[in-house]
Amino acid sequence: MGKPESFSDSSESLLKCFQDEGVVAHWHHRGSKHPSATSSWPWIFAVLIIISNALVLTLQLLQFNTRDRKSQYIGASAPYSPANDIIRLERQKIWDDAFSPWHQPPSDDTDAAWNKLLIDVSRSERSNHPEEAELQNENLTNRVQIENGDYMGALGVWHQLHCLDALRRAVHFEYYSPSDDPDQRETDLVHYDHCIEIIRRSVMCHADTAVYVAEWIGDSREPVSKELKSNAERMCVNWESLHNWVRSRALLPYQFKLLPGLFEKKHA
């Protein structure tokens, strides 16, 4: 988008045009105290053009600012996602002292808070329309398909939240009583390694560039006497709008049926 022409530049160019055509000279003709209605029309026309140009320019700037604000998250040439159009951004402080139900010792209440993020939307499994999958260049040959023709899918953020919850449980393994089965333990370790990689890729992809400043919190030179803090803000996705959109497409338990998969087809 080129640099928009200023209002004053537009006005001057229009006035010059009319001056060149003798309109101004005609308007200021000294032979008549009261110019005729016919002689006033060129000026009225010029003013209307100037006002119209100003309105069009204002609307274009408003549209540009709206697109630019939205593109801060999804980008002007972002890959397709059905959620792109419902993304809403808002300023949030990097850190505050507000109570976080997810940042608590393991307990029934803490588990309930995490389950609300994950299970409320049936583990984020959702109806994925065929045309949406095609826009993502998905090969639908062996994809899990629902009886109505849609496909089962999940937004990446819920995959990452699931992984974060799995690592949280691994950290508090004594509370969550890990399995004594060696095979299950090996499976869990593979899952944890997978989750670490998933979260690493997401964190580096959406790099947080807000600055944290070190602050002394203890009377010693030891590392524990320093803490990184920040009063900065960053642009974040409005979670409620995204969560509500996913809930509207959630596949609720016992309310959908899957078409036969590879196993059923093979053993039919």
Phi and psi in degrees as a GROMACS rama.xvg file:
@    title "Ramachandran Plot"
@    xaxis  label "Phi"
@    yaxis  label "Psi"
@TYPE xy
-71.2832  168.352  GLY-2
-67.0439  123.938  LYS-3
-65.8196  141.515  PRO-4
-68.0021  134.659  GLU-5
-70.2399  159.622  SER-6
-62.2306  -41.281  PHE-7
-66.1789  -39.4829  SER-8
-62.386  -42.9506  ASP-9
-63.0441  -42.2568  SER-10
-64.1239  -44.7829  SER-11
-63.6519  -41.4338  GLU-12
-65.5178  -38.5835  SER-13
-67.5727  -43.0052  LEU-14
-64.5546  -39.3698  LEU-15
-61.5691  -39.2003  LYS-16
-59.7846  -45.23  CYS-17
-72.5453  -31.7413  PHE-18
-64.7831  -41.9984  GLN-19
-60.6925  -30.7171  ASP-20
-89.1783  4.54375  GLU-21
82.0936  11.2506  GLY-22
-66.7674  -45.6613  VAL-23
-64.3951  -41.1993  VAL-24
-61.6201  -38.8271  ALA-25
-65.322  -40.6424  HIS-26
-65.0316  -37.1047  TRP-27
-94.8126  20.7155  HIS-28
-62.3461  123.071  HIS-29
-76.7269  -9.77844  ARG-30
-74.1641  -9.15716  GLY-31
-137.708  125.765  SER-32
-70.7494  -34.9838  LYS-33
-119.709  96.9794  HIS-34
-59.7746  147.262  PRO-35
-70.5056  162.831  SER-36
-60.2918  -34.3577  ALA-37
-64.8105  -40.1511  THR-38
-72.0801  -20.055  SER-39
-84.3706  -17.1951  SER-40
-61.1722  -41.4319  TRP-41
-57.6872  -39.9639  PRO-42
-67.8035  -42.1914  TRP-43
-60.4121  -42.0379  ILE-44
-62.8226  -41.2366  PHE-45
-63.544  -44.0031  ALA-46
-63.1774  -41.0658  VAL-47
-62.5667  -39.6822  LEU-48
-63.9521  -43.3025  ILE-49
-62.3145  -45.1445  ILE-50
-62.9858  -42.0845  ILE-51
-62.1745  -44.474  SER-52
-61.0666  -41.2486  ASN-53
-63.6822  -41.5509  ALA-54
-65.1824  -44.4313  LEU-55
-62.0883  -44.2948  VAL-56
-62.2291  -41.9243  LEU-57
-61.6115  -45.083  THR-58
-62.9613  -40.5259  LEU-59
-63.7609  -41.456  GLN-60
-65.5607  -40.0784  LEU-61
-62.722  -43.5483  LEU-62
-65.2161  -40.5929  GLN-63
-63.1061  -44.0393  PHE-64
-63.6825  -37.7255  ASN-65
-65.0493  -45.9625  THR-66
-63.2188  -41.9122  ARG-67
-64.6037  -39.9786  ASP-68
-64.4039  -40.1213  ARG-69
-70.4464  -37.8637  LYS-70
-70.8432  -10.7853  SER-71
-59.1443  -29.3067  GLN-72
-99.1028  -55.0245  TYR-73
-87.8672  -16.9114  ILE-74
80.3851  149.448  GLY-75
-66.3236  -29.4012  ALA-76
-122.975  38.4853  SER-77
-67.2426  147.651  ALA-78
-59.2085  155.404  PRO-79
-66.5377  139.9  TYR-80
-148.384  138.698  SER-81
-63.3934  -14.9982  PRO-82
-89.2331  -6.61496  ALA-83
-54.7662  -41.9498  ASN-84
-74.2563  -15.5466  ASP-85
-104.356  1.32135  ILE-86
-65.1496  129.724  ILE-87
-125.647  134.861  ARG-88
-104.202  150.749  LEU-89
-151.559  153.392  GLU-90
-78.2921  135.606  ARG-91
-137.841  144.714  GLN-92
-70.6853  144.735  LYS-93
-61.4331  -43.2621  ILE-94
-146.267  138.859  TRP-95
-145.071  177.776  ASP-96
-95.079  13.1697  ASP-97
-65.4583  148.418  ALA-98
-65.6048  132.81  PHE-99
-117.415  116.532  SER-100
-67.4948  -15.6688  PRO-101
-91.6263  -15.6667  TRP-102
-105.675  63.0202  HIS-103
-136.377  159.509  GLN-104
-58.904  155.468  PRO-105
-59.2755  132.674  PRO-106
-167.371  174.106  SER-107
-62.6797  -38.5163  ASP-108
-66.9505  -40.8537  ASP-109
-64.9818  -43.4753  THR-110
-61.4013  -38.9205  ASP-111
-63.8684  -38.1115  ALA-112
-64.5786  -43.5237  ALA-113
-68.5375  -39.5054  TRP-114
-63.3624  -31.4815  ASN-115
-64.9697  -35.8831  LYS-116
-67.2079  -35.1537  LEU-117
-102.074  -47.6715  LEU-118
-85.596  -25.4487  ILE-119
-56.4378  -27.6472  ASP-120
-110.742  33.8955  VAL-121
51.3124  50.1335  SER-122
57.3177  30.6921  ARG-123
65.8127  10.4019  SER-124
-65.275  132.97  GLU-125
-143.123  165.158  ARG-126
-75.4543  121.167  SER-127
-116.005  106.8  ASN-128
-65.4576  146.269  HIS-129
-53.7456  -42.0987  PRO-130
-65.563  -30.5707  GLU-131
-69.1478  -42.1741  GLU-132
-63.0356  -39.3237  ALA-133
-65.7912  -36.5275  GLU-134
-66.6136  -20.0143  LEU-135
-94.3325  8.62786  GLN-136
60.8943  35.226  ASN-137
-80.1162  140.5  GLU-138
-87.4096  112.018  ASN-139
-92.0121  9.48241  LEU-140
-55.69  -49.9457  THR-141
-115.165  19.7608  ASN-142
-72.2613  149.294  ARG-143
-69.4048  121.057  VAL-144
-114.89  143.908  GLN-145
-91.5478  159.568  ILE-146
-58.3073  -30.7763  GLU-147
-82.7273  1.69972  ASN-148
101.862  -13.2169  GLY-149
-76.4246  174.423  ASP-150
-120.409  153.437  TYR-151
-84.6347  133.638  MET-152
-154.183  179.196  GLY-153
-154.568  144.478  ALA-154
-71.1803  146.994  LEU-155
-56.9816  -33.7933  GLY-156
-62.0211  -32.6636  VAL-157
-76.9617  -29.4042  TRP-158
-62.2774  -43.3071  HIS-159
-68.2601  -39.3452  GLN-160
-64.621  -39.6985  LEU-161
-59.0893  -44.0729  HIS-162
-65.36  -40.2253  CYS-163
-63.3388  -39.4849  LEU-164
-66.5509  -37.6017  ASP-165
-63.1202  -41.2996  ALA-166
-69.3276  -35.7923  LEU-167
-59.5132  -44.1133  ARG-168
-67.6747  -33.5953  ARG-169
-67.6797  -38.2709  ALA-170
-62.5807  -39.4714  VAL-171
-100.75  48.9417  HIS-172
-60.8774  -31.0046  PHE-173
-65.4247  -35.8885  GLU-174
-72.697  -37.6231  TYR-175
-94.3684  7.54686  TYR-176
46.6025  76.9558  SER-177
-63.13  156.932  PRO-178
-67.6861  143.284  SER-179
-86.5654  -5.30917  ASP-180
-71.6461  118.851  ASP-181
-57.2949  -39.1293  PRO-182
-65.0358  -42.2264  ASP-183
-66.352  -38.8607  GLN-184
-61.8699  -41.8445  ARG-185
-64.7815  -41.0739  GLU-186
-61.5518  -41.3056  THR-187
-62.6163  -41.8874  ASP-188
-64.0718  -40.1616  LEU-189
-61.9877  -40.9781  VAL-190
-63.788  -43.0068  HIS-191
-63.8942  -42.9155  TYR-192
-61.7685  -40.9928  ASP-193
-60.0453  -43.8619  HIS-194
-66.1225  -39.2973  CYS-195
-60.0258  -42.3055  ILE-196
-68.261  -40.6316  GLU-197
-59.8096  -45.6544  ILE-198
-69.7417  -39.4062  ILE-199
-57.8331  -47.3269  ARG-200
-62.181  -39.8457  ARG-201
-68.3948  -43.3112  SER-202
-62.8059  -42.5963  VAL-203
-73.1919  -30.4425  MET-204
-68.4079  -43.786  CYS-205
-104.308  59.3004  HIS-206
-57.8571  125.45  ALA-207
-84.9963  114.825  ASP-208
-99.5163  8.30813  THR-209
-66.608  147.493  ALA-210
-95.4874  130.277  VAL-211
-101.493  139.757  TYR-212
-115.017  134.867  VAL-213
-73.206  140.752  ALA-214
-135.246  138.343  GLU-215
-73.3396  130.988  TRP-216
-125.995  -1.09114  ILE-217
-143.98  160.991  GLY-218
-93.9973  64.4056  ASP-219
-163.087  170.101  SER-220
-94.6163  5.33044  ARG-221
-72.1896  154.219  GLU-222
-56.0487  -31.8865  PRO-223
-68.5088  -11.9776  VAL-224
-86.5589  -1.26876  SER-225
-118.68  146.786  LYS-226
-142.8  139.284  GLU-227
-84.6626  126.255  LEU-228
-134.152  161.781  LYS-229
-156.49  137.817  SER-230
-103.823  10.3612  ASN-231
-71.9478  167.155  ALA-232
-117.637  161.971  GLU-233
-144.889  162.104  ARG-234
-86.2115  126.268  MET-235
-126.701  155.873  CYS-236
-71.4503  135.277  VAL-237
-68.6178  109.347  ASN-238
-65.552  -37.6927  TRP-239
-61.801  -42.9599  GLU-240
-65.5861  -40.3434  SER-241
-68.5526  -44.0417  LEU-242
-62.8639  -42.0494  HIS-243
-64.3256  -38.6419  ASN-244
-64.1069  -43.0145  TRP-245
-66.0708  -40.9136  VAL-246
-60.6321  -34.7342  ARG-247
-67.8338  -17.1142  SER-248
-116.03  8.34448  ARG-249
-66.0679  145.591  ALA-250
-92.7901  101.009  LEU-251
-78.5292  143.717  LEU-252
-54.6908  138.736  PRO-253
67.5226  10.455  TYR-254
-116.303  13.1127  GLN-255
-151.632  160.222  PHE-256
-129.16  143.185  LYS-257
-94.3647  145.127  LEU-258
-73.3053  155.982  LEU-259
-54.5131  136.767  PRO-260
-98.0225  -164.248  GLY-261
-60.8846  -40.9602  LEU-262
-63.8855  -47.5024  PHE-263
-64.3944  -40.0494  GLU-264
-65.9864  -36.6527  LYS-265
-71.6172  -35.1527  LYS-266
-107.168  16.8704  HIS-267
